[in-house]
Amino acid sequence: MGLGIHKDSSLVVYELPLIGAGDSKWKDNTWICEHLRQLANKIENTDFQILSIGVETRNNNEVIPQIVIKGFENKNNSFGK
């Protein structure tokens, strides 16, 4: 698991699982700290404008809550500034 990035129409969507595989008791925070650093760098480096932040739950083999951030990269270009 890791930081997921994909396009949803014209929005960019960042997804970050809140628990690691097999860590149902949420005991290991080292991996999420690294992915939060990657997310912060990505937001800074792309001049990202956040439109929404939320939590969604995915259910493939196990229930995995994840942070979902939607917005525009290079916001100055997106809004014609």
OpenMM code with the backbone's topology and positions (N, CA, C; nanometers):
from openmm import Vec3, app, unit

residues = "MET GLY LEU GLY ILE HIS LYS ASP SER SER LEU VAL VAL TYR GLU LEU PRO LEU ILE GLY ALA GLY ASP SER LYS TRP LYS ASP ASN THR TRP ILE CYS GLU HIS LEU ARG GLN LEU ALA ASN LYS ILE GLU ASN THR ASP PHE GLN ILE LEU SER ILE GLY VAL GLU THR ARG ASN ASN ASN GLU VAL ILE PRO GLN ILE VAL ILE LYS GLY PHE GLU ASN LYS ASN ASN SER PHE GLY LYS".split()
positions = [
    Vec3(0.0834, -0.1181, 0.0000),
    Vec3(0.0000, 0.0000, 0.0000),
    Vec3(0.0874, 0.1238, 0.0000),
    Vec3(0.0333, 0.2308, -0.0535),
    Vec3(0.1063, 0.3555, -0.0544),
    Vec3(0.0179, 0.4672, -0.1039),
    Vec3(0.0807, 0.5773, -0.1323),
    Vec3(0.0107, 0.6940, -0.1822),
    Vec3(-0.0410, 0.6653, -0.3227),
    Vec3(-0.1716, 0.6747, -0.3418),
    Vec3(-0.2319, 0.6539, -0.4729),
    Vec3(-0.2662, 0.7872, -0.5352),
    Vec3(-0.2366, 0.8028, -0.6626),
    Vec3(-0.2674, 0.9261, -0.7340),
    Vec3(-0.3356, 0.8884, -0.8646),
    Vec3(-0.4523, 0.9470, -0.8911),
    Vec3(-0.5196, 0.9237, -1.0189),
    Vec3(-0.6049, 1.0437, -1.0561),
    Vec3(-0.6462, 1.0494, -1.1809),
    Vec3(-0.7319, 1.1570, -1.2312),
    Vec3(-0.8778, 1.1141, -1.2192),
    Vec3(-0.9625, 1.2102, -1.1821),
    Vec3(-1.1064, 1.1901, -1.1764),
    Vec3(-1.1676, 1.3094, -1.2487),
    Vec3(-1.2002, 1.2937, -1.3763),
    Vec3(-1.2378, 1.4059, -1.4640),
    Vec3(-1.1196, 1.5004, -1.4716),
    Vec3(-1.1376, 1.6252, -1.4320),
    Vec3(-1.0258, 1.7201, -1.4350),
    Vec3(-0.9560, 1.7303, -1.2999),
    Vec3(-1.0093, 1.6623, -1.1998),
    Vec3(-0.9489, 1.6658, -1.0664),
    Vec3(-0.8383, 1.5631, -1.0543),
    Vec3(-0.7433, 1.5927, -0.9659),
    Vec3(-0.6421, 1.4944, -0.9271),
    Vec3(-0.6828, 1.4441, -0.7899),
    Vec3(-0.6769, 1.3140, -0.7693),
    Vec3(-0.7188, 1.2533, -0.6436),
    Vec3(-0.5992, 1.1833, -0.5804),
    Vec3(-0.5672, 1.2218, -0.4560),
    Vec3(-0.4628, 1.1548, -0.3784),
    Vec3(-0.5330, 1.0667, -0.2759),
    Vec3(-0.4890, 0.9415, -0.2641),
    Vec3(-0.5465, 0.8489, -0.1668),
    Vec3(-0.4355, 0.7922, -0.0802),
    Vec3(-0.4583, 0.7907, 0.0509),
    Vec3(-0.3587, 0.7423, 0.1455),
    Vec3(-0.4249, 0.6501, 0.2468),
    Vec3(-0.3957, 0.5193, 0.2430),
    Vec3(-0.4539, 0.4269, 0.3401),
    Vec3(-0.4135, 0.4649, 0.4831),
    Vec3(-0.5065, 0.4527, 0.5766),
    Vec3(-0.4787, 0.4873, 0.7154),
    Vec3(-0.4225, 0.3716, 0.7961),
    Vec3(-0.4342, 0.2494, 0.7434),
    Vec3(-0.3729, 0.1347, 0.8100),
    Vec3(-0.3005, 0.0509, 0.7064),
    Vec3(-0.1952, -0.0144, 0.7502),
    Vec3(-0.1203, -0.1016, 0.6612),
    Vec3(-0.1823, -0.2398, 0.6545),
    Vec3(-0.1460, -0.3132, 0.5547),
    Vec3(-0.1968, -0.4499, 0.5400),
    Vec3(-0.1586, -0.5323, 0.6620),
    Vec3(-0.2544, -0.5981, 0.7199),
    Vec3(-0.2288, -0.6838, 0.8348),
    Vec3(-0.2100, -0.6086, 0.9654),
    Vec3(-0.2283, -0.4764, 0.9663),
    Vec3(-0.2089, -0.3957, 1.0875),
    Vec3(-0.3449, -0.3482, 1.1385),
    Vec3(-0.4349, -0.4407, 1.1652),
    Vec3(-0.5713, -0.4059, 1.2028),
    Vec3(-0.5793, -0.3321, 1.3361),
    Vec3(-0.4750, -0.3402, 1.4178),
    Vec3(-0.4756, -0.2707, 1.5472),
    Vec3(-0.4099, -0.1334, 1.5392),
    Vec3(-0.3662, -0.0919, 1.4194),
    Vec3(-0.3075, 0.0409, 1.3959),
    Vec3(-0.1861, 0.0653, 1.4854),
    Vec3(-0.0978, -0.0334, 1.4964),
    Vec3(0.0185, -0.0212, 1.5858),
    Vec3(0.1416, 0.0371, 1.5179),
    Vec3(0.1522, 0.0290, 1.3860),
    Vec3(0.2722, 0.0739, 1.3157),
    Vec3(0.2434, 0.2030, 1.2401),
    Vec3(0.3010, 0.3135, 1.2876),
    Vec3(0.2772, 0.4433, 1.2240),
    Vec3(0.3919, 0.4878, 1.1339),
    Vec3(0.5005, 0.4134, 1.1282),
    Vec3(0.6169, 0.4587, 1.0524),
    Vec3(0.5859, 0.4721, 0.9043),
    Vec3(0.5139, 0.3796, 0.8474),
    Vec3(0.4838, 0.3836, 0.7042),
    Vec3(0.3937, 0.5008, 0.6692),
    Vec3(0.2935, 0.5320, 0.7559),
    Vec3(0.2027, 0.6421, 0.7235),
    Vec3(0.2747, 0.7764, 0.7326),
    Vec3(0.3707, 0.7882, 0.8252),
    Vec3(0.4478, 0.9129, 0.8348),
    Vec3(0.5244, 0.9385, 0.7057),
    Vec3(0.5844, 0.8352, 0.6498),
    Vec3(0.6586, 0.8510, 0.5248),
    Vec3(0.5651, 0.8902, 0.4102),
    Vec3(0.4489, 0.8278, 0.4022),
    Vec3(0.3546, 0.8601, 0.2953),
    Vec3(0.2950, 0.9997, 0.3127),
    Vec3(0.2771, 1.0454, 0.4366),
    Vec3(0.2316, 1.1822, 0.4591),
    Vec3(0.3374, 1.2827, 0.4132),
    Vec3(0.4662, 1.2497, 0.4338),
    Vec3(0.5733, 1.3354, 0.3834),
    Vec3(0.5695, 1.3419, 0.2305),
    Vec3(0.5509, 1.2269, 0.1664),
    Vec3(0.5420, 1.2229, 0.0202),
    Vec3(0.4236, 1.3049, -0.0284),
    Vec3(0.3107, 1.2946, 0.0408),
    Vec3(0.1915, 1.3702, 0.0033),
    Vec3(0.2161, 1.5199, 0.0186),
    Vec3(0.2773, 1.5614, 0.1284),
    Vec3(0.3066, 1.7031, 0.1499),
    Vec3(0.3997, 1.7562, 0.0412),
    Vec3(0.5019, 1.6803, 0.0066),
    Vec3(0.5934, 1.7224, -0.1005),
    Vec3(0.5211, 1.7338, -0.2340),
    Vec3(0.4361, 1.6376, -0.2639),
    Vec3(0.3611, 1.6393, -0.3898),
    Vec3(0.2705, 1.7622, -0.3968),
    Vec3(0.2025, 1.7938, -0.2871),
    Vec3(0.1137, 1.9099, -0.2833),
    Vec3(0.1931, 2.0383, -0.3028),
    Vec3(0.3080, 2.0507, -0.2362),
    Vec3(0.3916, 2.1702, -0.2503),
    Vec3(0.4503, 2.1827, -0.3904),
    Vec3(0.5001, 2.0729, -0.4450),
    Vec3(0.5701, 2.0767, -0.5735),
    Vec3(0.4785, 2.0986, -0.6932),
    Vec3(0.3502, 2.0677, -0.6802),
    Vec3(0.2582, 2.0828, -0.7931),
    Vec3(0.1656, 2.2023, -0.7769),
    Vec3(0.1888, 2.2844, -0.6720),
    Vec3(0.1034, 2.4014, -0.6481),
    Vec3(-0.0430, 2.3567, -0.6431),
    Vec3(-0.0690, 2.2536, -0.5641),
    Vec3(-0.1983, 2.1859, -0.5569),
    Vec3(-0.3009, 2.2704, -0.4818),
    Vec3(-0.4193, 2.2862, -0.5391),
    Vec3(-0.5296, 2.3524, -0.4689),
    Vec3(-0.6260, 2.2448, -0.4227),
    Vec3(-0.6412, 2.2325, -0.2920),
    Vec3(-0.7291, 2.1312, -0.2348),
    Vec3(-0.8738, 2.1786, -0.2409),
    Vec3(-0.9597, 2.0949, -0.2986),
    Vec3(-1.1029, 2.1231, -0.3037),
    Vec3(-1.1799, 2.0458, -0.1981),
    Vec3(-1.1332, 1.9249, -0.1662),
    Vec3(-1.2009, 1.8471, -0.0625),
    Vec3(-1.1051, 1.7472, 0.0005),
    Vec3(-1.1274, 1.7225, 0.1290),
    Vec3(-1.0537, 1.6212, 0.2041),
    Vec3(-1.1569, 1.5379, 0.2780),
    Vec3(-1.1420, 1.4068, 0.2704),
    Vec3(-1.2357, 1.3199, 0.3401),
    Vec3(-1.1749, 1.1844, 0.3670),
    Vec3(-1.2548, 1.0970, 0.4214),
    Vec3(-1.2140, 0.9595, 0.4473),
    Vec3(-1.3150, 0.8682, 0.3809),
    Vec3(-1.2647, 0.7724, 0.3035),
    Vec3(-1.3490, 0.6711, 0.2402),
    Vec3(-1.3016, 0.5347, 0.2868),
    Vec3(-1.3894, 0.4386, 0.2784),
    Vec3(-1.3538, 0.3016, 0.3162),
    Vec3(-1.3624, 0.2122, 0.1945),
    Vec3(-1.2535, 0.1429, 0.1666),
    Vec3(-1.2499, 0.0466, 0.0573),
    Vec3(-1.2634, -0.0932, 0.1185),
    Vec3(-1.3300, -0.1829, 0.0460),
    Vec3(-1.3473, -0.3176, 0.0963),
    Vec3(-1.3146, -0.4175, -0.0139),
    Vec3(-1.1875, -0.4507, -0.0275),
    Vec3(-1.1470, -0.5548, -0.1204),
    Vec3(-1.1435, -0.6857, -0.0435),
    Vec3(-1.0326, -0.7165, 0.0206),
    Vec3(-1.0232, -0.8353, 0.1048),
    Vec3(-1.0458, -0.8007, 0.2507),
    Vec3(-1.0162, -0.6746, 0.2873),
    Vec3(-1.0387, -0.6271, 0.4222),
    Vec3(-1.0788, -0.4793, 0.4157),
    Vec3(-1.1456, -0.4307, 0.5169),
    Vec3(-1.1894, -0.2913, 0.5191),
    Vec3(-1.0683, -0.2023, 0.5474),
    Vec3(-1.0449, -0.1059, 0.4576),
    Vec3(-0.9296, -0.0176, 0.4712),
    Vec3(-0.9757, 0.1276, 0.4574),
    Vec3(-0.9789, 0.2032, 0.5677),
    Vec3(-1.0116, 0.3452, 0.5564),
    Vec3(-0.8944, 0.4204, 0.4945),
    Vec3(-0.9227, 0.5219, 0.4156),
    Vec3(-0.8151, 0.5989, 0.3551),
    Vec3(-0.8524, 0.7461, 0.3443),
    Vec3(-0.7511, 0.8322, 0.3561),
    Vec3(-0.7686, 0.9746, 0.3348),
    Vec3(-0.7797, 0.9969, 0.1845),
    Vec3(-0.8754, 1.0779, 0.1417),
    Vec3(-0.8931, 1.1098, -0.0004),
    Vec3(-0.8912, 1.2622, -0.0138),
    Vec3(-0.7962, 1.3121, -0.0934),
    Vec3(-0.7818, 1.4555, -0.1160),
    Vec3(-0.8015, 1.4814, -0.2646),
    Vec3(-0.8956, 1.5716, -0.2982),
    Vec3(-0.9238, 1.6039, -0.4382),
    Vec3(-0.8940, 1.7503, -0.4640),
    Vec3(-0.8414, 1.7785, -0.5835),
    Vec3(-0.8132, 1.9166, -0.6183),
    Vec3(-0.7495, 1.9278, -0.7554),
    Vec3(-0.6854, 2.0417, -0.7780),
    Vec3(-0.6201, 2.0711, -0.9048),
    Vec3(-0.4713, 2.0888, -0.8835),
    Vec3(-0.3889, 2.0278, -0.9698),
    Vec3(-0.2459, 2.0554, -0.9712),
    Vec3(-0.2232, 2.1810, -1.0536),
    Vec3(-0.1143, 2.2514, -1.0229),
    Vec3(-0.0801, 2.3742, -1.0950),
    Vec3(-0.2001, 2.4676, -1.0998),
    Vec3(-0.2517, 2.5024, -0.9807),
    Vec3(-0.3757, 2.5796, -0.9696),
    Vec3(-0.3728, 2.7115, -1.0463),
    Vec3(-0.2548, 2.7734, -1.0568),
    Vec3(-0.2482, 2.8993, -1.1293),
    Vec3(-0.2853, 2.8805, -1.2763),
    Vec3(-0.2476, 2.7670, -1.3345),
    Vec3(-0.2839, 2.7375, -1.4734),
    Vec3(-0.4303, 2.6964, -1.4848),
    Vec3(-0.4828, 2.6295, -1.3833),
    Vec3(-0.6193, 2.5777, -1.3903),
    Vec3(-0.7227, 2.6888, -1.3864),
    Vec3(-0.6919, 2.7987, -1.3205),
    Vec3(-0.7902, 2.9050, -1.3052),
    Vec3(-0.7576, 3.0270, -1.3909),
    Vec3(-0.6631, 3.0132, -1.4826),
    Vec3(-0.6315, 3.1191, -1.5763),
    Vec3(-0.5691, 3.2430, -1.5148),
    Vec3(-0.4983, 3.2260, -1.4042),
    Vec3(-0.4323, 3.3399, -1.3404),
    Vec3(-0.3066, 3.3776, -1.4121),
] * unit.nanometer
topology = app.Topology()
chain = topology.addChain("A")
for resn in residues:
    res = topology.addResidue(resn, chain)
    for name in ("N", "CA", "C"):
        topology.addAtom(name, app.Element.getBySymbol(name[0]), res)
